[in-house]
Amino acid sequence: MTIRRDLLIGLGLALLVALLPAVIGMRYVLTQATLFFIWGIVVLQWNLVLGIGGIFSLAQMALFAVGAYATAMLGYYFAMPMVLAMPLAALITVVVSTLVGLACLRLKGPYVALLTLAVAQVLYLLIVNDTECFTNPSSGCMPLFGGVRGFTRFGDLGFRDLFGAKWYVANYYLGLVLLCLAAAFSIAIIRGPMGLAFQALRDNPGCAMARGVSRFKYQLWIFALSAFFTGLAGSFYAVHFAAVGPTAFSITTLLFLLSMIVVGGIGTVWGPLLGALLLMLADETMREFGDWRDIGLGVILAGFVILLPKGVLGSLQGLVQRLRRARPS
């Protein structure tokens, strides 16, 4: 019943969001909503790793960048259509994630965070320090990984030719479809056997391991599988903005997305999306305040950590449970 309820909630929300272009046709609103879909995919998958798997990984933006760079390189060097490059880039991200997981997941807690962050920084430095010419197009020397300027003109999905000036609406609906798939996958993991295995490892690790539940095996599975949609989000990001560069590794963006999970509720089904919506709205509201914008976001995050440590949705769920226990039978 729980998984059916979550799927019905997701379907209802998706239908409402699908009507947005008909109600609000402003390009800026729809492109910001498309960016929300991209960040929503990332935080949903990161929540599986952090909130369900208990893996304090900081490699998510690196995996996001792998998907984006793989898409750009497949299109730039091999002229591969984006409709094929995107899923292939997501699979490449899974392979990279598996290798990172094999190297990092035998550690625990802050050691995993430090090692995954180190892996992300190594990838970043590999790209920005790549200055040797790999090809020589008319625009000038091009390093293998694009160097500091990154990649452009690597292809698109053809929406500009099909829909003309309304191409961004097609991107909006594609982003919505990808978010729905990522949400369905997240629900299946949290409410399915893998979620129960992690709950057993969290509540009674000795009993769980005595019954054959391997923490390393399950953590590696969830770390690798969630990377598919993280890489797909990075791939769609590259196609949507028609460019990809080292900013995909941004620490600022990583902390912003991590804050979304904290504000919404770590380990909940819909908390990361709620946190993404709240912080993106707050960020947009404070856009005109310049340097005060980052300070304001920091104050908001600190307030949530102090006052609502379980996040908005986690706190609401706790309140509902307390009210149910207090209700006379």
CORMO-V186914 format. One record per helix or strand. SS is the DSSP state (helix for helix, strand for strand). FROM is the first residue (numbers start at 1). TO is the last residue. If there is no record, write none. Layout:
<<SS	FROM	TO> <SS	FROM	TO>>
This chain:
<<helix	2	18> <helix	20	23> <helix	27	52> <helix	60	78> <helix	82	104> <helix	110	128> <strand	133	137> <strand	140	143> <strand	151	152> <helix	159	191> <helix	193	203> <helix	205	210> <helix	215	241> <strand	243	244> <helix	246	249> <helix	251	264> <helix	271	285> <helix	287	289> <helix	292	307> <helix	311	326>>
